[in-house]
Amino acid sequence: MIEQLPYWMNVLFIVTTALTLVFFFLANGRSWPPIILILTWSLIHSVLAYQGFYLDTSSIPPRFAFVLIPATIFIIYALRKTTRQRTLEKRNMFFSTLLHVVRIPVEIILYYLFVHEMIPDILTFEGRNFDILAGATAPLIALLVYLHRISKQMLLAWNIICLALVTFVMINGILSSELPFQQFAFDMPNRGMLYFPYILLPATIVPIVIYTHITDIVKLLKK
């Protein structure tokens, strides 16, 4: 853990991660196998981060690749036609939309990580991160979905825009990390994500958010 951070930040982030899993569970037909897999995955990274495994940024290949590459492979595998079809049949669009409200506490935490010089300002809403707009609009869009007062085209556009926002932040986060291809933020690199529990942002929360957007877009395009 990052010793100089206030205790409430760790608690808020852990609660946010748990809330993400709850919404994901409800959005996907209350299916337990993916939740068990995600919990196992999250536990592995939590233990490694707690022991300081990711703090060695000079190793080759970079240890942070153990977070990025498997998560990417998992998303690609889950988007296979057969796996995707089972997911879309059970998809609850109200909860899959409401899931994105977790981006509000995530943005608050990112801001305070910047205040404590653990991430660059470009990853906050004061810099290049506009992802808080997705979190702020998620409750309203979810309510419209629940009331059947939103068109397929509008919901599709919202998902595409929000997917672009989170992807943009993710790319900035990777390129500002202490990796061989770091491009900016050399004076204050993205180190906060290397610690527990914040390793769960790139390892768990962001992949869930991206996967949910993609599958919702696919479902809307098929309607």
Helices and strands as residue ranges (DSSP letters): H 7-27, H 32-50, G 53-55, H 65-78, H 81-90, H 93-98, G 99-102, H 103-115, G 121-123, H 132-146, H 152-175, G 192-194, H 200-200, I 201-205, H 206-222
